[in-house]
Amino acid sequence: MAQPRPTETEDAQAKPPSLWRNRDYVYWWSGNGLSTLGTSVSTLAFPLLILYTTGSATQAGTITVLHMLGKLGTLALGGALADRVSRRAILCSVPLVEALAMGVVALLVYRGDPSIIALDAMALVSGLAAGMKIGVSMPVLRRVVPKEQVANATAQSMGRDMVAQLIGAPLGGLLYSMARWIPFLFDALSFLFVTVSSLLIRRPLGPDRHTGDEPRPSLASDMGDGLRMIKNSNYLLFTIIWGALLNTVAQGFTLLFIVLIHHRGGGPTAVGMATSLAVAGGVIGAVAGPWLMQKLGARRVLHLSSWVFVASFAVVVAVPQPWQIGLVMMVGMTSMVPMNVVTESYEVRLVPDAYLGRVAATSRFCFQGVQWIGPLAAGILADAAGVEKAVLILAAAMTLLAITLHFGRRHLDVLDTPLTEVEELPPPSAAKALPASTAVPKGVSESVSEGVPESTPESTPDEVRTEPSTQSGELAAASNRDTGESDR
């Protein structure tokens, strides 16, 4: 007998409303977007200020390195705190530290002849604060967005950051030309929007209260649990290592892309035009990523995107004109962003809320900790063998990464499961206690965007699922989350 067609009411219930009608998401998205724009402005202004003050490229590079080192220095700690103390408190207080640091820089520059040591110190403080905040981003996104829209939200945040970077560079130059202190004041004010938007979010942001009778683990133990969570998951371990290598190659390619345009006779205007095309490609990729995941499946998107990215390396060597190089880079970035959308979306769905800050911070630490190798190696290769051969060498490295996706198939089996049906990983202690063949009830509770656990239906023998031993890391969580919120 033919099945009755669903009514319009049922369709409306099945399809969640647009993210832009989710007030908490809009607050989160806009606050972080304005902060990213301010950071892009000051990222350009800092080197300009040092160059015009001292004339030293080394000093200009030092202030950038200090910011990066500060960020790396607090990433792991920030991730652990994001799973331990009120995330709302972190989002409200840490941006105030960043605003204070940039405000001090603006004041020093306004008064004239700023001390280089003071500027270096403020860059370091800003980096230390930024590292504390990074681990909160993914857990908060998971809290304010329904699981059906995680991929769309992840893609929109990537597209937002790319647009902010695209606008930030020329805006930073314009503000700097008006007065040298204005870009830093602009950045200081942008951080305040993160604090305000975090206060306006109505949903509890977590983490859940520790209500057990046993003493709370130490901070070092919490950080170790985050590492064990990654180690116990085939998917997380593979994608973090693979993503770090991909990011290193991409950073090297970014440098060679600029060198290649210069080698083909292009000037600063050509570099700017080609960079704009590349960023536009990233925005297109962010929009297309979730749609491609729905139509092709996450695994196919990952494979297809990696090979298109490889092809862009080869083609960019053959085209003669700077604008053509920009178009090729546009295609390359269009393919690269969906890879990040896939890996990050599944990470958000797999990792329990109580561990997401630590896992997210560890993955970012791996990415940013090795990315400096890419430009350094690319520059050495370009000087030694020529820019075209250097690009082809990086293309060979990217080819190996694309092939690895096929040989690492068993580590990516979770990508065959639709994102909305992905079950959480067990806590590290449960994963250690349960053998790979242990059956886990399918009706386990999942984290929901409101921060309140769903009720767990009683499982029958037909609902029990056994995972292959190669997927022991992707077993569902065996215990429910606490209902209390630390920032309620």
C-alpha positions as CSV (number, residue, x, y, z in Angstrom):
1,M,0.0,0.0,0.0
2,A,1.3,3.4,-0.9
3,Q,2.6,5.5,2.0
4,P,0.8,8.8,2.7
5,R,2.7,11.9,1.8
6,P,4.0,13.9,4.7
7,T,2.0,17.0,5.6
8,E,3.5,20.5,5.4
9,T,3.5,20.5,9.2
10,E,5.6,17.4,9.4
11,D,8.0,18.8,6.8
12,A,8.4,21.9,8.9
13,Q,9.1,19.9,12.0
14,A,11.6,17.7,10.2
15,K,13.6,20.7,8.7
16,P,15.2,23.0,11.4
17,P,14.7,26.7,10.9
18,S,17.4,28.7,9.2
19,L,20.5,29.4,11.3
20,W,19.9,33.1,10.7
21,R,16.7,32.8,12.7
22,N,18.7,31.3,15.6
23,R,19.4,34.4,17.8
24,D,22.1,32.7,19.8
25,Y,23.9,31.6,16.7
26,V,23.7,35.1,15.2
27,Y,25.2,36.6,18.3
28,W,28.0,34.1,18.3
29,W,28.7,34.4,14.6
30,S,28.6,38.2,14.5
31,G,30.7,38.8,17.6
32,N,33.4,36.5,16.5
33,G,33.3,37.9,12.9
34,L,33.9,41.4,14.1
35,S,36.7,40.2,16.3
36,T,38.3,38.4,13.3
37,L,38.0,41.6,11.3
38,G,39.8,43.6,14.0
39,T,42.5,41.0,14.2
40,S,43.0,41.1,10.4
41,V,43.4,44.9,10.7
42,S,46.0,44.8,13.4
43,T,47.8,41.9,11.8
44,L,48.6,44.2,8.9
45,A,49.2,47.3,11.0
46,F,51.7,45.7,13.4
47,P,54.4,45.0,10.8
48,L,53.8,48.3,9.2
49,L,54.3,50.1,12.5
50,I,57.5,48.3,13.3
51,L,58.9,48.8,9.8
52,Y,58.2,52.5,9.7
53,T,59.5,52.9,13.3
54,T,62.7,50.9,13.1
55,G,63.1,50.0,9.5
56,S,63.9,46.4,10.6
57,A,62.2,43.5,8.9
58,T,63.6,41.3,11.7
59,Q,61.8,43.3,14.4
60,A,58.6,43.2,12.3
61,G,58.9,39.4,12.1
62,T,59.7,39.1,15.8
63,I,56.4,40.8,16.9
64,T,54.5,38.3,14.7
65,V,56.4,35.3,16.1
66,L,55.8,36.5,19.7
67,H,52.0,36.6,19.1
68,M,52.1,33.1,17.6
69,L,54.2,31.7,20.4
70,G,51.9,33.2,23.0
71,K,48.9,31.5,21.3
72,L,50.7,28.1,21.2
73,G,51.7,28.5,24.8
74,T,48.2,28.6,26.2
75,L,46.3,26.5,23.6
76,A,46.4,23.3,25.7
77,L,45.6,25.0,28.9
78,G,42.7,26.9,27.3
79,G,41.2,23.7,26.0
80,A,41.3,22.1,29.4
81,L,39.7,25.1,31.1
82,A,37.0,25.2,28.4
83,D,35.9,21.7,29.7
84,R,36.3,22.6,33.4
85,V,35.1,26.2,34.1
86,S,32.3,28.4,32.7
87,R,32.8,28.9,28.9
88,R,30.7,32.0,29.1
89,A,33.1,33.4,31.7
90,I,36.1,32.6,29.4
91,L,34.4,34.2,26.4
92,C,33.5,37.3,28.4
93,S,36.8,37.8,30.2
94,V,39.6,36.8,27.8
95,P,38.5,39.2,25.0
96,L,38.7,42.0,27.6
97,V,42.4,41.1,28.1
98,E,42.9,41.2,24.4
99,A,41.1,44.6,24.2
100,L,43.3,46.0,27.0
101,A,46.5,44.9,25.2
102,M,45.5,46.5,21.9
103,G,44.2,49.6,23.8
104,V,47.7,49.9,25.4
105,V,49.3,49.7,21.9
106,A,46.9,52.3,20.5
107,L,47.8,54.6,23.4
108,L,51.5,54.1,23.1
109,V,51.4,54.8,19.4
110,Y,49.1,57.9,19.9
111,R,51.6,59.3,22.3
112,G,54.4,58.9,19.8
113,D,57.7,56.9,19.7
114,P,56.4,53.7,21.3
115,S,58.9,51.3,22.9
116,I,59.6,48.2,20.8
117,I,59.9,46.2,24.0
118,A,56.4,47.4,25.1
119,L,54.9,46.6,21.7
120,D,56.5,43.1,21.8
121,A,55.1,42.5,25.3
122,M,51.6,43.5,24.2
123,A,51.8,41.2,21.2
124,L,52.8,38.4,23.5
125,V,49.9,39.1,26.0
126,S,47.5,39.2,23.1
127,G,48.7,35.9,21.8
128,L,48.5,34.3,25.3
129,A,44.9,35.5,25.6
130,A,44.0,34.3,22.1
131,G,45.2,30.8,22.9
132,M,43.0,30.6,26.0
133,K,39.9,31.4,23.9
134,I,40.4,29.0,21.0
135,G,39.4,25.9,22.9
136,V,36.0,27.4,23.6
137,S,34.9,28.0,20.0
138,M,33.8,24.4,19.1
139,P,32.0,23.6,22.3
140,V,30.0,26.8,22.2
141,L,29.1,26.2,18.5
142,R,27.9,22.8,19.4
143,R,25.7,24.2,22.2
144,V,24.0,26.9,20.1
145,V,23.5,24.9,16.9
146,P,21.3,21.8,16.3
147,K,23.2,18.8,15.2
148,E,21.5,18.8,11.8
149,Q,23.1,22.2,11.1
150,V,26.6,21.6,12.4
151,A,28.1,21.4,8.9
152,N,26.4,24.6,7.7
153,A,27.5,26.5,10.8
154,T,31.1,25.2,10.5
155,A,31.1,26.3,6.8
156,Q,29.6,29.7,7.5
157,S,32.2,30.4,10.2
158,M,35.0,29.6,7.8
159,G,33.4,31.8,5.1
160,R,33.0,34.6,7.6
161,D,36.7,34.4,8.6
162,M,37.8,34.5,5.0
163,V,35.7,37.5,4.2
164,A,37.0,39.2,7.3
165,Q,40.6,38.6,6.2
166,L,39.8,39.8,2.7
167,I,38.4,43.1,4.0
168,G,40.8,43.4,6.9
169,A,44.0,44.0,4.9
170,P,42.8,47.0,2.8
171,L,40.8,48.3,5.8
172,G,44.0,48.1,7.9
173,G,46.0,50.0,5.4
174,L,43.3,52.7,5.1
175,L,43.1,53.1,8.9
176,Y,46.8,53.2,9.2
177,S,47.1,55.9,6.6
178,M,44.6,58.0,8.6
179,A,46.6,57.7,11.8
180,R,49.0,55.0,13.0
181,W,47.1,54.3,16.3
182,I,43.6,53.9,14.7
183,P,44.0,50.2,13.6
184,F,44.9,49.1,17.1
185,L,42.0,51.0,18.6
186,F,39.7,49.4,16.1
187,D,41.0,46.0,17.1
188,A,40.5,46.7,20.8
189,L,36.9,47.7,20.2
190,S,36.3,44.6,18.1
191,F,37.1,42.3,21.0
192,L,34.4,44.0,23.1
193,F,31.8,42.6,20.7
194,V,32.8,39.1,21.6
195,T,32.1,39.8,25.3
196,V,28.8,41.5,24.6
197,S,27.6,38.8,22.2
198,S,28.5,36.1,24.7
199,L,26.4,37.8,27.4
200,L,23.5,38.0,25.0
201,I,23.5,34.2,24.3
202,R,20.6,32.7,26.2
203,R,21.5,29.0,26.0
204,P,23.7,27.6,28.7
205,L,27.2,27.1,27.2
206,G,28.6,24.6,29.7
207,P,30.4,22.7,30.7
208,D,28.2,20.5,32.9
209,R,28.8,20.6,36.6
210,H,31.0,18.0,38.2
211,T,28.5,16.5,40.6
212,G,30.1,13.2,41.6
213,D,31.3,12.4,45.1
214,E,34.8,11.5,44.0
215,P,37.4,14.4,44.0
216,R,37.7,16.3,40.8
217,P,40.7,15.3,38.6
218,S,43.6,17.7,38.4
219,L,44.1,20.0,35.4
220,A,47.0,17.9,34.2
221,S,44.8,14.8,34.4
222,D,42.1,16.5,32.4
223,M,44.6,17.5,29.7
224,G,45.7,13.8,29.6
225,D,42.1,12.7,29.1
226,G,41.9,14.9,26.0
227,L,45.0,13.3,24.5
228,R,43.6,9.8,25.3
229,M,40.3,10.7,23.7
230,I,42.2,11.4,20.5
231,K,44.4,8.3,20.8
232,N,41.4,6.0,21.3
233,S,39.7,7.3,18.1
234,N,41.0,6.1,14.7
235,Y,39.2,9.1,13.1
236,L,40.5,11.8,15.3
237,L,44.1,10.6,15.3
238,F,44.2,10.2,11.6
239,T,42.5,13.5,10.6
240,I,44.5,15.6,13.1
241,I,47.9,14.2,11.8
242,W,46.6,14.4,8.2
243,G,45.2,17.9,8.6
244,A,48.4,19.2,10.2
245,L,50.4,18.0,7.2
246,L,47.8,19.4,4.8
247,N,48.0,22.8,6.5
248,T,51.8,22.7,6.3
249,V,51.7,22.1,2.6
250,A,49.0,24.7,2.0
251,Q,51.0,27.3,3.9
252,G,54.1,26.6,1.8
253,F,51.9,26.8,-1.4
254,T,50.6,30.2,-0.2
255,L,54.1,31.6,-0.2
256,L,55.0,30.1,-3.6
257,F,51.8,31.5,-5.0
258,I,53.0,35.0,-4.3
259,V,56.6,34.3,-5.5
260,L,55.2,32.8,-8.7
261,I,53.2,35.9,-9.5
262,H,56.3,38.0,-8.9
263,H,58.3,35.6,-11.1
264,R,55.7,36.1,-13.9
265,G,56.1,39.9,-13.8
266,G,53.2,40.7,-11.5
267,G,53.4,43.5,-9.0
268,P,51.6,44.2,-5.7
269,T,48.3,44.9,-7.5
270,A,48.4,41.6,-9.3
271,V,49.2,39.8,-6.0
272,G,46.2,41.6,-4.4
273,M,43.9,40.7,-7.2
274,A,45.0,37.0,-7.2
275,T,44.7,36.8,-3.4
276,S,41.2,38.2,-3.6
277,L,40.2,35.5,-6.2
278,A,41.7,32.8,-3.9
279,V,39.7,34.1,-0.9
280,A,36.6,34.3,-3.0
281,G,37.2,30.6,-3.9
282,G,37.4,29.8,-0.2
283,V,34.0,31.5,0.4
284,I,32.5,29.5,-2.5
285,G,33.9,26.3,-1.0
286,A,32.4,27.2,2.4
287,V,29.0,27.6,0.8
288,A,29.2,24.5,-1.3
289,G,30.7,22.2,1.4
290,P,27.6,21.3,3.3
291,W,25.6,20.9,0.1
292,L,28.2,18.6,-1.4
293,M,28.2,16.5,1.8
294,Q,24.5,16.0,1.5
295,K,24.7,15.1,-2.2
296,L,27.9,13.1,-2.5
297,G,28.6,12.0,1.1
298,A,31.4,13.1,3.3
299,R,34.0,10.6,2.2
300,R,33.5,11.4,-1.5
301,V,33.8,15.1,-0.8
302,L,37.1,14.5,1.0
303,H,38.6,12.4,-1.8
304,L,37.3,14.7,-4.6
305,S,38.5,17.9,-2.9
306,S,42.0,16.5,-2.2
307,W,42.5,15.5,-5.9
308,V,41.2,18.9,-7.2
309,F,43.6,20.6,-4.8
310,V,46.5,18.4,-6.2
311,A,45.5,19.4,-9.8
312,S,45.6,23.1,-8.9
313,F,49.2,22.7,-7.9
314,A,50.1,21.3,-11.3
315,V,48.0,23.7,-13.4
316,V,49.3,26.8,-11.6
317,V,52.8,26.1,-12.9
318,A,51.6,26.0,-16.5
319,V,49.6,29.2,-16.7
320,P,51.5,32.4,-17.7
321,Q,49.5,35.3,-16.5
322,P,49.0,36.5,-12.9
323,W,45.2,36.7,-13.3
324,Q,45.2,33.1,-14.5
325,I,47.2,32.1,-11.5
326,G,44.5,33.7,-9.4
327,L,41.8,31.8,-11.1
328,V,43.6,28.5,-10.5
329,M,44.1,29.4,-6.9
330,M,40.4,30.2,-6.7
331,V,39.6,26.6,-7.8
332,G,42.2,25.3,-5.3
333,M,40.7,27.1,-2.4
334,T,37.2,26.2,-3.4
335,S,38.3,22.5,-3.1
336,M,40.3,23.0,0.1
337,V,37.6,24.5,2.3
338,P,35.2,21.6,2.0
339,M,37.9,19.3,3.3
340,N,38.0,21.4,6.5
341,V,34.2,21.5,6.7
342,V,34.1,17.6,6.6
343,T,36.8,17.0,9.2
344,E,35.7,19.7,11.6
345,S,32.0,18.9,11.4
346,Y,32.6,15.2,12.2
347,E,34.9,16.2,15.0
348,V,32.2,18.4,16.6
349,R,29.7,15.5,16.4
350,L,32.0,12.7,17.6
351,V,33.6,14.3,20.6
352,P,31.4,14.6,23.8
353,D,30.8,18.1,25.0
354,A,32.8,17.4,28.2
355,Y,36.0,16.8,26.1
356,L,35.5,19.0,23.0
357,G,37.5,21.9,24.3
358,R,40.5,19.8,24.9
359,V,40.3,17.9,21.7
360,A,39.7,21.1,19.6
361,A,42.6,22.9,21.3
362,T,44.9,19.9,20.7
363,S,44.1,19.7,17.0
364,R,44.7,23.5,16.6
365,F,48.0,23.1,18.4
366,C,49.1,20.4,16.0
367,F,48.0,22.5,13.0
368,Q,49.6,25.7,14.2
369,G,52.7,24.1,15.7
370,V,54.0,22.8,12.4
371,Q,52.6,25.3,9.9
372,W,55.7,27.4,10.0
373,I,57.6,24.5,8.4
374,G,55.7,25.0,5.1
375,P,56.8,28.5,4.2
376,L,60.3,27.9,5.4
377,A,60.7,24.7,3.3
378,A,59.0,26.3,0.3
379,G,61.3,29.3,0.4
380,I,64.4,27.1,0.6
381,L,63.1,24.9,-2.3
382,A,62.3,28.0,-4.4
383,D,65.8,29.4,-3.9
384,A,67.5,26.1,-4.5
385,A,65.5,24.7,-7.4
386,G,63.4,27.5,-8.8
387,V,59.8,28.4,-8.0
388,E,58.2,26.0,-10.6
389,K,60.1,23.0,-9.3
390,A,59.3,24.0,-5.7
391,V,55.5,24.0,-6.6
392,L,55.8,20.6,-8.2
393,I,57.6,19.2,-5.2
394,L,54.7,20.4,-3.0
395,A,52.3,19.0,-5.5
396,A,54.0,15.6,-5.0
397,A,53.6,16.0,-1.3
398,M,49.9,16.8,-1.7
399,T,49.5,13.7,-4.0
400,L,50.9,11.5,-1.2
401,L,48.3,13.0,1.2
402,A,45.5,12.4,-1.3
403,I,46.6,8.8,-1.7
404,T,46.8,8.4,2.1
405,L,43.0,9.0,2.3
406,H,42.4,5.9,0.2
407,F,44.8,3.7,2.1
408,G,43.5,5.1,5.4
409,R,40.0,4.0,4.6
410,R,39.4,2.1,7.8
411,H,40.2,5.2,9.9
412,L,37.5,7.2,8.1
413,D,34.7,4.7,8.2
414,V,32.6,7.1,10.3
415,L,32.4,9.4,7.2
416,D,30.0,6.8,5.7
417,T,27.5,7.7,8.5
418,P,25.3,10.8,7.9
419,L,26.5,13.6,10.2
420,T,23.2,13.7,12.1
421,E,23.4,10.0,12.9
422,V,27.0,10.0,14.2
423,E,27.2,8.8,17.8
424,E,29.5,10.2,20.4
425,L,32.8,8.6,21.4
426,P,32.9,7.1,24.9
427,P,34.9,8.8,27.6
428,P,38.6,7.6,27.7
429,S,37.9,5.5,30.8
430,A,34.9,3.8,29.2
431,A,36.9,3.2,26.0
432,K,39.6,1.5,28.0
433,A,37.2,-0.6,30.0
434,L,35.1,-1.8,27.0
435,P,36.6,-4.1,24.4
436,A,36.1,-3.4,20.8
437,S,33.4,-6.1,20.5
438,T,31.3,-4.9,23.4
439,A,27.8,-4.0,22.4
440,V,26.6,-0.5,23.1
441,P,23.0,0.5,23.3
442,K,22.0,2.6,20.3
443,G,19.6,4.8,22.3
444,V,22.3,6.6,24.3
445,S,21.8,10.2,25.0
446,E,23.5,12.9,22.9
447,S,24.5,16.4,23.6
448,V,21.9,18.8,22.4
449,S,22.3,22.5,21.5
450,E,20.4,23.6,24.5
451,G,22.8,21.9,26.9
452,V,20.1,19.6,28.3
453,P,20.5,15.8,27.7
454,E,17.9,14.0,25.8
455,S,16.0,11.2,27.5
456,T,17.3,7.8,26.9
457,P,14.8,5.2,25.6
458,E,15.0,1.7,27.0
459,S,17.1,-0.4,24.7
460,T,15.9,-3.8,23.5
461,P,18.1,-6.6,22.2
462,D,17.3,-5.5,18.6
463,E,18.6,-2.0,19.3
464,V,22.1,-3.2,20.4
465,R,24.8,-2.7,17.9
466,T,28.2,-4.2,17.8
467,E,31.0,-2.3,16.1
468,P,34.0,-3.9,14.3
469,S,37.2,-3.8,16.2
470,T,38.7,-1.2,13.8
471,Q,36.0,1.2,14.9
472,S,36.4,0.8,18.7
473,G,37.1,4.5,19.0
474,E,33.7,5.3,17.5
475,L,31.6,3.5,20.1
476,A,28.7,5.5,21.4
477,A,28.9,7.1,24.9
478,A,27.7,4.6,27.5
479,S,26.7,7.1,30.1
480,N,24.4,10.2,30.2
481,R,25.7,13.7,30.7
482,D,24.9,15.6,33.9
483,T,22.2,18.2,33.6
484,G,23.7,20.9,35.7
485,E,25.4,23.9,34.0
486,S,28.3,25.8,35.5
487,D,27.2,29.1,34.1
488,R,23.5,28.8,34.5
